[in-house]
Amino acid sequence: MNWLWIQIAALMIASLSQAQAADHRLTLRESIAAALEKSPSYDSVRRTEMIQQRIYKSSFAKLLPSLDFSTTDGLQNNVPITNVPGNSTVNPTAPWSSSLSLGLTETLYDNGVSLTNLGVAEINSKIAQENLKKARDGLVLSVAQEFYRYSLANVLLEVRKQQHAMVEKQFKVLTSQYQQGFKEKIDYLRFKTQLQRAEIDQISAENSIALSQVQLRNLLGGGDDQSKNTGFVPIAVERQRRMEELEGRDQPALESFYDYRVSRLQEEVNAKTTTLTRRKYWPQLSLTSGMTYSNLNYLNSDQPYSATHQLSWNALLSLQYNIWDWGTRARDVEVAEANEIIQENGIHQTLIDLSSKISNLMVERRKISRNYQLTKDLLSLEEESYSQLDERYRDGKVTYLDLITGLNSLLDARVQFSTAYFDALQNILTYDYYNGKIYEKFAQ
């Protein structure tokens, strides 16, 4: 009996946990925060930025002196120290063998290669930082846009439900009249097809919500059991909102977007890469210095430790120049210069496409602003018209069909206004994205 009660309690706890998980619904801000925390693609960009930071620090460290220490101690066969014919000296510390070396090295000049590589690493680090910001803002944009689509789908579903209920009620009345002989078959078939269309529209709206939920969960890094039960709180339509953000705003400056700054930095990297290739064509000069402390066979020796140590140093100037390589280095320079031009063309085309997108955004903004105001006025007119139709219907001055037609027009106006409302929100969102202010908008 006790075991039975334990199983019942476990089932109740599991059911309660599932119910709580199913009731877990995220707002837009919570969804954005969850996406930034769990998105695999954003995490990869974040780690790439970290890697570039480490590469830059390593490139700077290569300019500093390097200190290397090595020691070997142990037993070894009796190997002669010198093996000159007729004069072989055995190791006096046998069977023990020992060696110690401490070396300090520094490259004072290497034809500017290290400094150029440091500059490239620094620029790549800045590019990675810009790409991280772009990935962050792009993820915020994607989540918010999908959240707006999800909210619009919820509004449209409510409208489709009202429309379906209205048509269903109308069809029941007409069916009764048709069975009594007051309506013709053509009227019956017409209203029956209208009811089926209403059912199809409702199913389509429900499907849009389900697909939007799947997309939102994917953007949030979904895949675990908890994310599958995550719901979302749709944004309500604010009838009184004036959308001042659509009015009186200049076009976002191209220089304020990440792609522009990345393109300028990438041009510097391309130029430095070509410079490195050119330097291989000309004489290469390097200046190195080093200092080494070493000691051999100090274990099992009858001499003091300081008797076998040695300190040496060097300062070397090297000049290397290839006199003839059948034109290989010259062609490498030509290839590097051609690749630089190709990359510059790609950068230029990217900026042209970006400028075109921003211009299209502003053209679309004027249309959306006008459409939003018109659909808002239309909805007010349809509400007033339906209110008068309803009052006249109650007084018996209009037919039921006129009332239903008016209600249909009202529901269509709600669909148009809701669509224009969320189109306006998405346009404002995209505008903030190109201005580089979308993250701050939701981080407050």
HUNOR-V576015 format. One record per pair of residues at least 24 apart in sequence whose C-alpha atoms are under 7 Angstrom apart, sorted by the first residue. I is the first residue (numbers start at 1). GAP is how many residues later the second one is. If there is no record, write none. Layout:
i->I gap->GAP
i->I gap->GAP
This chain:
i->21 gap->205
i->21 gap->208
i->21 gap->209
i->22 gap->207
i->22 gap->208
i->24 gap->206
i->24 gap->207
i->25 gap->205
i->25 gap->206
i->25 gap->207
i->25 gap->208
i->26 gap->205
i->26 gap->206
i->26 gap->207
i->27 gap->205
i->27 gap->206
i->28 gap->116
i->28 gap->119
i->29 gap->413
i->31 gap->189
i->32 gap->108
i->32 gap->111
i->34 gap->186
i->35 gap->184
i->35 gap->185
i->35 gap->186
i->38 gap->182
i->38 gap->183
i->39 gap->180
i->39 gap->181
i->39 gap->182
i->40 gap->181
i->42 gap->93
i->42 gap->94
i->45 gap->87
i->46 gap->86
i->48 gap->80
i->49 gap->76
i->49 gap->79
i->49 gap->80
i->49 gap->83
i->52 gap->72
i->52 gap->73
i->52 gap->76
i->53 gap->72
i->55 gap->66
i->56 gap->62
i->56 gap->65
i->56 gap->66
i->56 gap->69
i->59 gap->58
i->59 gap->59
i->59 gap->62
i->60 gap->58
i->64 gap->42
i->65 gap->39
i->65 gap->40
i->65 gap->41
i->66 gap->38
i->66 gap->39
i->66 gap->40
i->67 gap->36
i->67 gap->37
i->67 gap->38
i->68 gap->34
i->68 gap->35
i->68 gap->36
i->69 gap->32
i->69 gap->33
i->69 gap->34
i->70 gap->30
i->70 gap->31
i->70 gap->32
i->71 gap->28
i->71 gap->29
i->71 gap->30
i->72 gap->26
i->72 gap->27
i->72 gap->28
i->73 gap->24
i->73 gap->25
i->73 gap->26
i->74 gap->24
i->93 gap->204
i->93 gap->206
i->93 gap->207
i->93 gap->208
i->96 gap->203
i->96 gap->204
i->97 gap->200
i->97 gap->202
i->98 gap->198
i->98 gap->199
i->98 gap->200
i->98 gap->201
i->99 gap->196
i->99 gap->197
i->99 gap->198
i->100 gap->194
i->100 gap->195
i->100 gap->196
i->101 gap->191
i->101 gap->192
i->101 gap->193
i->101 gap->194
i->102 gap->190
i->102 gap->191
i->102 gap->192
i->103 gap->188
i->103 gap->189
i->103 gap->190
i->104 gap->186
i->104 gap->187
i->104 gap->188
i->105 gap->184
i->105 gap->185
i->105 gap->186
i->106 gap->182
i->106 gap->183
i->106 gap->184
i->107 gap->180
i->107 gap->181
i->107 gap->182
i->108 gap->179
i->108 gap->180
i->109 gap->177
i->109 gap->178
i->109 gap->179
i->110 gap->175
i->110 gap->176
i->110 gap->177
i->111 gap->173
i->111 gap->174
i->111 gap->175
i->113 gap->163
i->116 gap->156
i->120 gap->149
i->120 gap->152
i->123 gap->142
i->123 gap->146
i->127 gap->135
i->127 gap->138
i->130 gap->128
i->130 gap->132
i->134 gap->124
i->137 gap->296
i->137 gap->301
i->137 gap->302
i->140 gap->299
i->143 gap->73
i->143 gap->76
i->145 gap->281
i->146 gap->66
i->146 gap->70
i->148 gap->274
i->150 gap->59
i->150 gap->62
i->150 gap->84
i->151 gap->83
i->151 gap->84
i->152 gap->266
i->152 gap->267
i->152 gap->270
i->153 gap->52
i->153 gap->55
i->153 gap->56
i->154 gap->55
i->156 gap->49
i->156 gap->259
i->157 gap->45
i->157 gap->48
i->157 gap->49
i->159 gap->252
i->160 gap->38
i->160 gap->41
i->160 gap->42
i->161 gap->41
i->163 gap->35
i->164 gap->31
i->164 gap->34
i->164 gap->35
i->167 gap->28
i->168 gap->27
i->237 gap->181
i->245 gap->183
i->246 gap->119
i->246 gap->123
i->246 gap->182
i->251 gap->111
i->252 gap->182
i->252 gap->183
i->254 gap->101
i->256 gap->179
i->256 gap->180
i->257 gap->177
i->257 gap->178
i->257 gap->179
i->260 gap->91
i->263 gap->84
i->267 gap->77
i->270 gap->70
i->274 gap->62
i->274 gap->63
i->277 gap->55
i->277 gap->56
i->277 gap->59
i->278 gap->55
i->281 gap->48
i->281 gap->49
i->282 gap->39
i->283 gap->36
i->283 gap->37
i->283 gap->38
i->284 gap->35
i->284 gap->36
i->284 gap->37
i->285 gap->33
i->285 gap->34
i->285 gap->35
i->286 gap->31
i->286 gap->32
i->286 gap->33
i->287 gap->29
i->287 gap->30
i->287 gap->31
i->288 gap->27
i->288 gap->28
i->288 gap->29
i->289 gap->25
i->289 gap->26
i->289 gap->27
i->290 gap->24
i->290 gap->25
i->365 gap->62
i->368 gap->52
i->368 gap->55
i->368 gap->56
i->369 gap->55
i->371 gap->49
i->372 gap->45
i->372 gap->48
i->372 gap->49
i->375 gap->38
i->375 gap->41
i->375 gap->42
i->376 gap->41
i->378 gap->35
i->379 gap->31
i->379 gap->34
i->379 gap->35
i->379 gap->38
i->382 gap->27
i->382 gap->28
i->383 gap->27
